[in-house]
Amino acid sequence: MNVVALRSPPADGRMSTAFDSRMARLEIFDRLTAAEPHWRALERTQTLATPYQGYDFLHLWQRHVGSACGMTPCIVVAFNAAGTPLFLWPFGLRVIGGLRVAEFLGGKHANFNMGLWRREVAAKIGADDLRDALGRLAGRADIVKLTNQPLTWAGTTNPFALLPQQRSANLGFSGALVPDFEALLRARTNAATRKKMRKKERALASYGAVRFARASEASDVRRVLDAFFKQKSARMRMLGIQDVFAEPGVRRFIEAATTEHGAGNAPPIELYALSVDDIIVATMGGIVGDGRFCAMFNSIAQGRFAIESPGEQLIVNLVRGCCERGLDTFDLGLGEARYKNLFCGDAEPLFDSYLPLSAGGRLLALAFAVAATIKRTIKQQAILWSTVCALRRLRARLSIAP
């Protein structure tokens, strides 16, 4: 752990009744457990953060996935003169091309990346303060790579938006919820669409008893995850896309995050399934925080059930449950897809920042920025993106051809 003094308290010793949002010192922790007390303290306040930066979620991710891919924690915590944590940046370090890269923990399993900020601090902190704090990482990292950051969250501007940035390759997709689900459904669909949805519900029910449920018991979780990993793997092979869920430690991470309780709370990930009799035809996992359900992953069965849109039917049931729970936002993560249009019509802009801390870091920052720009350009050009998808599918067919 490193401790850096940033600012001295007032020399006259007078105490202000207002909250002191000025940074007095910065600590850098190389173990999550060492930073946990400050992390928990921030989580108990009115903190600006996405659910993906929760301690329980990232602790399990680092244990099962981060350590397996060479990530080491680098948790940055700022304090005021009274020792109150002001913000926490859940970073990790890994080596790319011989250079040390600091980035958010969570990898591809976190759709949105942010720090944890006391709201008073988020509203007042300036770009110079951020640069000064990030500069304290210069001895540990060559570059700070901060991707998939929301410009705003819960109505508040992300402080990292004050730093140099570029648009991310993807948008996030979300939609507002209301307590009355039927009213929400009427607002999001027309009569013809609702009639078509009811027809598909009846068609799916003709195969057997349809059941929507959250998996909470360990045996149920294992059964749903068995279906998820098989369905996801088949889908990725068909599309010619790398299956990130097949990487080391991922299954153990998701199993732990759907069954292990942390600090007296429910497991970080909620796991849902839609079944026809004993056959799981669709799955979805997500994480909840501050009135928002964030979908992390999903899958659907191929074959005879797929034509009845089981994934859409699962989402309808899940959104109904979110409305009944009093949640105010539902999101389906990053990237455009037709199934997201039903309840997630709001496209949320995201940004990336590549901040060099050394000469080598400047070269790597340029490489990251150019690669991200090319990726964004391809995704935003329909012809280019459809060509990429077609080539992936062709590669997948050729790879399995006899």
C-alpha positions as semicolon CSV with decimal commas, in nm:
position;residue;x (nm);y (nm);z (nm)
1;M;0,000;0,000;0,000
2;N;0,125;0,349;-0,091
3;V;0,019;0,662;0,097
4;V;0,057;1,003;-0,068
5;A;-0,023;1,332;0,106
6;L;-0,196;1,569;-0,134
7;R;-0,297;1,861;0,076
8;S;-0,258;1,979;0,435
9;P;-0,561;2,071;0,650
10;P;-0,617;2,438;0,739
11;A;-0,335;2,566;0,961
12;D;-0,570;2,750;1,201
13;G;-0,733;2,425;1,304
14;R;-1,087;2,554;1,253
15;M;-1,344;2,287;1,168
16;S;-1,614;2,348;0,910
17;T;-1,965;2,213;0,961
18;A;-1,990;2,149;0,586
19;F;-1,857;1,823;0,445
20;D;-1,492;1,858;0,347
21;S;-1,462;1,730;-0,010
22;R;-1,094;1,827;-0,049
23;M;-0,839;1,549;-0,099
24;A;-0,580;1,534;0,179
25;R;-0,416;1,201;0,097
26;L;-0,427;0,917;-0,152
27;E;-0,372;0,549;-0,079
28;I;-0,308;0,274;-0,332
29;F;-0,392;-0,083;-0,228
30;D;-0,267;-0,398;-0,399
31;R;-0,524;-0,620;-0,224
32;L;-0,901;-0,582;-0,240
33;T;-0,939;-0,697;0,119
34;A;-0,715;-0,413;0,238
35;A;-0,935;-0,159;0,060
36;E;-1,260;-0,327;0,167
37;P;-1,336;-0,109;0,475
38;H;-1,317;0,209;0,267
39;W;-1,508;0,042;-0,018
40;R;-1,788;-0,059;0,219
41;A;-1,795;0,288;0,373
42;L;-1,851;0,443;0,030
43;E;-2,118;0,186;-0,057
44;R;-2,310;0,290;0,255
45;T;-2,323;0,656;0,149
46;Q;-2,501;0,832;-0,136
47;T;-2,240;0,711;-0,380
48;L;-2,227;0,763;-0,755
49;A;-2,135;0,422;-0,897
50;T;-2,268;0,150;-1,124
51;P;-2,353;-0,195;-0,980
52;Y;-2,049;-0,338;-1,157
53;Q;-1,815;-0,159;-0,917
54;G;-1,958;-0,323;-0,605
55;Y;-1,703;-0,487;-0,376
56;D;-1,873;-0,826;-0,369
57;F;-1,893;-0,844;-0,749
58;L;-1,533;-0,740;-0,817
59;H;-1,390;-0,943;-0,529
60;L;-1,532;-1,260;-0,687
61;W;-1,429;-1,152;-1,036
62;Q;-1,070;-1,091;-0,930
63;R;-1,052;-1,420;-0,740
64;H;-1,171;-1,634;-1,031
65;V;-1,103;-1,436;-1,350
66;G;-0,869;-1,143;-1,288
67;S;-0,597;-1,346;-1,123
68;A;-0,617;-1,607;-1,400
69;C;-0,555;-1,345;-1,670
70;G;-0,263;-1,181;-1,488
71;M;-0,453;-0,888;-1,337
72;T;-0,328;-0,753;-1,004
73;P;-0,536;-0,506;-0,799
74;C;-0,443;-0,139;-0,787
75;I;-0,719;0,023;-0,582
76;V;-0,693;0,400;-0,554
77;V;-0,869;0,565;-0,258
78;A;-0,873;0,937;-0,176
79;F;-0,945;1,071;0,174
80;N;-1,017;1,411;0,324
81;A;-0,831;1,545;0,628
82;A;-1,073;1,365;0,863
83;G;-0,996;1,028;0,702
84;T;-1,330;0,996;0,523
85;P;-1,302;0,820;0,184
86;L;-1,398;1,055;-0,099
87;F;-1,370;0,825;-0,397
88;L;-1,238;0,484;-0,491
89;W;-1,109;0,372;-0,831
90;P;-1,124;-0,008;-0,866
91;F;-0,828;-0,049;-1,099
92;G;-0,613;-0,347;-1,182
93;L;-0,273;-0,378;-1,350
94;R;-0,170;-0,611;-1,632
95;V;0,115;-0,618;-1,880
96;I;0,050;-0,563;-2,252
97;G;0,345;-0,558;-2,492
98;G;0,585;-0,520;-2,203
99;L;0,403;-0,212;-2,068
100;R;0,195;-0,187;-1,751
101;V;-0,169;-0,098;-1,811
102;A;-0,404;0,024;-1,538
103;E;-0,770;-0,039;-1,614
104;F;-1,099;-0,109;-1,442
105;L;-1,142;-0,447;-1,279
106;G;-1,427;-0,655;-1,420
107;G;-1,303;-0,694;-1,776
108;K;-1,568;-0,782;-2,033
109;H;-1,806;-0,885;-1,758
110;A;-1,869;-0,523;-1,656
111;N;-2,079;-0,341;-1,916
112;F;-2,022;0,000;-1,753
113;N;-1,711;0,128;-1,575
114;M;-1,690;0,407;-1,318
115;G;-1,525;0,495;-0,994
116;L;-1,716;0,509;-0,666
117;W;-1,770;0,875;-0,581
118;R;-1,928;1,056;-0,292
119;R;-2,179;1,276;-0,471
120;E;-2,042;1,594;-0,309
121;V;-1,700;1,507;-0,447
122;A;-1,828;1,416;-0,793
123;A;-1,997;1,755;-0,816
124;K;-1,687;1,958;-0,716
125;I;-1,375;1,773;-0,829
126;G;-1,179;1,933;-1,114
127;A;-0,969;1,805;-1,401
128;D;-0,646;1,916;-1,229
129;D;-0,734;1,712;-0,920
130;L;-0,801;1,407;-1,136
131;R;-0,476;1,445;-1,329
132;D;-0,282;1,489;-1,007
133;A;-0,435;1,175;-0,855
134;L;-0,380;0,969;-1,171
135;G;-0,022;1,094;-1,186
136;R;0,043;0,909;-0,858
137;L;0,019;0,588;-1,060
138;A;0,319;0,682;-1,275
139;G;0,555;0,454;-1,085
140;R;0,320;0,160;-1,122
141;A;0,167;0,197;-1,469
142;D;0,265;0,325;-1,814
143;I;-0,091;0,404;-1,918
144;V;-0,437;0,433;-1,764
145;K;-0,694;0,273;-1,995
146;L;-1,052;0,361;-1,898
147;T;-1,314;0,220;-2,135
148;N;-1,695;0,195;-2,155
149;Q;-1,756;0,483;-1,916
150;P;-2,104;0,639;-1,905
151;L;-2,108;1,016;-1,954
152;T;-2,379;1,038;-1,690
153;W;-2,515;0,799;-1,431
154;A;-2,825;0,842;-1,217
155;G;-2,857;1,200;-1,339
156;T;-2,501;1,301;-1,246
157;T;-2,204;1,367;-1,474
158;N;-1,919;1,117;-1,451
159;P;-1,615;1,310;-1,318
160;F;-1,381;1,125;-1,556
161;A;-1,563;1,301;-1,840
162;L;-1,344;1,602;-1,752
163;L;-1,040;1,419;-1,892
164;P;-0,941;1,370;-2,259
165;Q;-1,171;1,116;-2,417
166;Q;-1,319;0,967;-2,731
167;R;-1,650;0,797;-2,799
168;S;-1,666;0,425;-2,725
169;A;-1,735;0,177;-3,001
170;N;-2,070;0,083;-2,843
171;L;-2,366;0,255;-2,685
172;G;-2,550;0,134;-2,378
173;F;-2,922;0,065;-2,406
174;S;-3,172;0,121;-2,128
175;G;-3,530;0,220;-2,060
176;A;-3,729;0,377;-1,777
177;L;-3,967;0,161;-1,574
178;V;-4,296;0,246;-1,404
179;P;-4,483;0,054;-1,131
180;D;-4,766;-0,038;-1,370
181;F;-4,614;-0,293;-1,610
182;E;-4,923;-0,312;-1,830
183;A;-4,910;0,063;-1,879
184;L;-4,542;0,036;-1,970
185;L;-4,613;-0,242;-2,220
186;R;-4,890;-0,038;-2,384
187;A;-4,656;0,261;-2,409
188;R;-4,380;0,053;-2,570
189;T;-4,594;-0,151;-2,814
190;N;-4,897;-0,120;-3,037
191;A;-5,199;-0,351;-3,049
192;A;-5,059;-0,558;-3,336
193;T;-4,732;-0,620;-3,154
194;R;-4,908;-0,723;-2,834
195;K;-5,130;-0,961;-3,032
196;K;-4,822;-1,118;-3,190
197;M;-4,658;-1,153;-2,847
198;R;-4,966;-1,329;-2,704
199;K;-4,971;-1,564;-3,004
200;K;-4,608;-1,662;-2,938
201;E;-4,681;-1,715;-2,570
202;R;-4,964;-1,957;-2,658
203;A;-4,746;-2,133;-2,915
204;L;-4,465;-2,186;-2,661
205;A;-4,717;-2,310;-2,404
206;S;-4,840;-2,569;-2,653
207;Y;-4,509;-2,753;-2,602
208;G;-4,560;-2,782;-2,226
209;A;-4,587;-2,586;-1,902
210;V;-4,402;-2,255;-1,931
211;R;-4,229;-2,137;-1,614
212;F;-4,028;-1,822;-1,542
213;A;-3,820;-1,824;-1,224
214;R;-3,508;-1,694;-1,057
215;A;-3,251;-1,963;-0,978
216;S;-3,133;-1,925;-0,620
217;E;-3,064;-2,273;-0,484
218;A;-2,722;-2,409;-0,575
219;S;-2,869;-2,704;-0,765
220;D;-3,095;-2,475;-0,968
221;V;-2,806;-2,239;-1,043
222;R;-2,590;-2,524;-1,172
223;R;-2,874;-2,650;-1,391
224;V;-2,944;-2,307;-1,541
225;L;-2,576;-2,236;-1,593
226;D;-2,530;-2,572;-1,767
227;A;-2,798;-2,464;-2,013
228;F;-2,655;-2,113;-2,045
229;F;-2,299;-2,221;-2,124
230;K;-2,413;-2,479;-2,379
231;Q;-2,653;-2,237;-2,550
232;K;-2,403;-1,952;-2,547
233;S;-2,120;-2,165;-2,681
234;A;-2,336;-2,290;-2,969
235;R;-2,444;-1,936;-3,052
236;M;-2,089;-1,800;-3,049
237;R;-1,966;-2,082;-3,272
238;M;-2,246;-2,012;-3,519
239;L;-2,159;-1,641;-3,528
240;G;-1,784;-1,700;-3,543
241;I;-1,725;-1,492;-3,228
242;Q;-1,483;-1,568;-2,946
243;D;-1,671;-1,706;-2,646
244;V;-1,556;-1,497;-2,349
245;F;-1,753;-1,728;-2,119
246;A;-1,518;-2,014;-2,207
247;E;-1,214;-1,830;-2,066
248;P;-1,043;-1,957;-1,748
249;G;-1,233;-1,903;-1,426
250;V;-1,546;-1,750;-1,582
251;R;-1,785;-2,030;-1,493
252;R;-1,657;-2,044;-1,135
253;F;-1,694;-1,667;-1,111
254;I;-2,057;-1,672;-1,228
255;E;-2,141;-1,969;-1,006
256;A;-1,992;-1,791;-0,705
257;A;-2,159;-1,460;-0,790
258;T;-2,501;-1,626;-0,815
259;T;-2,475;-1,827;-0,492
260;E;-2,235;-1,661;-0,246
261;H;-2,375;-1,395;-0,012
262;G;-2,152;-1,102;0,071
263;A;-2,171;-0,874;0,375
264;G;-2,522;-0,993;0,457
265;N;-2,654;-0,909;0,110
266;A;-2,791;-1,127;-0,167
267;P;-2,546;-1,272;-0,422
268;P;-2,429;-1,005;-0,669
269;I;-2,572;-1,169;-0,983
270;E;-2,939;-1,259;-1,023
271;L;-2,996;-1,557;-1,254
272;Y;-3,326;-1,620;-1,437
273;A;-3,458;-1,891;-1,667
274;L;-3,762;-1,957;-1,883
275;S;-3,847;-2,327;-1,907
276;V;-4,089;-2,544;-2,100
277;D;-4,152;-2,843;-1,875
278;D;-3,797;-2,945;-1,783
279;I;-3,627;-2,780;-2,082
280;I;-3,458;-2,443;-2,024
281;V;-3,527;-2,236;-2,336
282;A;-3,383;-1,898;-2,230
283;T;-3,160;-1,756;-1,957
284;M;-3,050;-1,417;-1,832
285;G;-2,816;-1,296;-1,560
286;G;-2,796;-0,944;-1,427
287;I;-2,691;-0,721;-1,141
288;V;-2,901;-0,466;-0,951
289;G;-2,809;-0,138;-0,784
290;D;-2,974;0,195;-0,702
291;G;-3,303;0,102;-0,865
292;R;-3,150;-0,028;-1,189
293;F;-3,139;-0,379;-1,332
294;C;-2,832;-0,429;-1,553
295;A;-2,840;-0,737;-1,775
296;M;-2,500;-0,906;-1,803
297;F;-2,556;-1,213;-2,020
298;N;-2,831;-1,413;-2,185
299;S;-2,890;-1,716;-2,404
300;I;-3,170;-1,891;-2,593
301;A;-3,218;-2,250;-2,704
302;Q;-3,193;-2,318;-3,074
303;G;-3,429;-2,546;-3,263
304;R;-3,805;-2,575;-3,239
305;F;-3,845;-2,330;-2,948
306;A;-3,645;-2,045;-3,100
307;I;-3,918;-1,938;-3,343
308;E;-4,143;-1,844;-3,049
309;S;-3,891;-1,585;-2,921
310;P;-3,826;-1,736;-2,577
311;G;-3,566;-1,469;-2,504
312;E;-3,821;-1,193;-2,555
313;Q;-4,072;-1,378;-2,337
314;L;-3,813;-1,406;-2,060
315;I;-3,742;-1,032;-2,084
316;V;-4,113;-0,950;-2,062
317;N;-4,144;-1,155;-1,742
318;L;-3,825;-1,005;-1,600
319;V;-3,931;-0,647;-1,672
320;R;-4,269;-0,717;-1,513
321;G;-4,088;-0,835;-1,201
322;C;-3,862;-0,528;-1,202
323;C;-4,169;-0,302;-1,216
324;E;-4,328;-0,487;-0,924
325;R;-4,004;-0,445;-0,724
326;G;-4,014;-0,070;-0,776
327;L;-3,700;-0,049;-0,990
328;D;-3,683;0,258;-1,213
329;T;-3,444;0,153;-1,494
330;F;-3,383;-0,161;-1,698
331;D;-3,079;-0,196;-1,923
332;L;-2,963;-0,461;-2,167
333;G;-2,599;-0,362;-2,177
334;L;-2,379;-0,267;-2,468
335;G;-2,434;-0,293;-2,841
336;E;-2,731;-0,266;-3,071
337;A;-2,970;-0,559;-3,114
338;R;-3,329;-0,582;-3,227
339;Y;-3,452;-0,750;-2,910
340;K;-3,341;-0,447;-2,707
341;N;-3,588;-0,214;-2,879
342;L;-3,890;-0,337;-2,681
343;F;-3,795;-0,195;-2,340
344;C;-3,455;-0,028;-2,393
345;G;-3,506;0,252;-2,642
346;D;-3,264;0,497;-2,477
347;A;-2,914;0,493;-2,624
348;E;-2,665;0,600;-2,356
349;P;-2,334;0,745;-2,482
350;L;-2,013;0,596;-2,347
351;F;-1,655;0,720;-2,369
352;D;-1,300;0,587;-2,346
353;S;-0,987;0,757;-2,211
354;Y;-0,630;0,649;-2,281
355;L;-0,403;0,845;-2,048
356;P;-0,027;0,786;-2,086
357;L;0,207;0,802;-1,789
358;S;0,533;0,726;-1,972
359;A;0,689;0,750;-2,319
360;G;0,595;0,390;-2,392
361;G;0,248;0,461;-2,260
362;R;0,204;0,740;-2,517
363;L;0,267;0,494;-2,800
364;L;0,028;0,240;-2,650
365;A;-0,236;0,509;-2,594
366;L;-0,217;0,599;-2,962
367;A;-0,252;0,234;-3,062
368;F;-0,552;0,184;-2,833
369;A;-0,720;0,502;-2,959
370;V;-0,671;0,416;-3,327
371;A;-0,796;0,059;-3,281
372;A;-1,105;0,181;-3,093
373;T;-1,177;0,442;-3,361
374;I;-1,158;0,179;-3,636
375;K;-1,389;-0,051;-3,439
376;R;-1,640;0,228;-3,381
377;T;-1,634;0,328;-3,748
378;I;-1,700;-0,028;-3,863
379;K;-1,988;-0,074;-3,619
380;Q;-2,152;0,252;-3,722
381;Q;-2,138;0,174;-4,094
382;A;-2,413;-0,078;-4,169
383;I;-2,245;-0,215;-4,481
384;L;-1,908;-0,260;-4,311
385;W;-2,059;-0,418;-3,999
386;S;-2,278;-0,660;-4,198
387;T;-1,971;-0,761;-4,398
388;V;-1,774;-0,833;-4,080
389;C;-2,063;-1,042;-3,941
390;A;-2,092;-1,235;-4,269
391;L;-1,719;-1,311;-4,272
392;R;-1,738;-1,433;-3,912
393;R;-2,025;-1,668;-3,996
394;L;-1,838;-1,796;-4,302
395;R;-1,527;-1,859;-4,093
396;A;-1,741;-2,047;-3,839
397;R;-1,891;-2,269;-4,110
398;L;-1,552;-2,343;-4,261
399;S;-1,405;-2,430;-3,922
400;I;-1,668;-2,701;-3,860
401;A;-1,685;-2,832;-4,216
402;P;-1,575;-3,197;-4,255
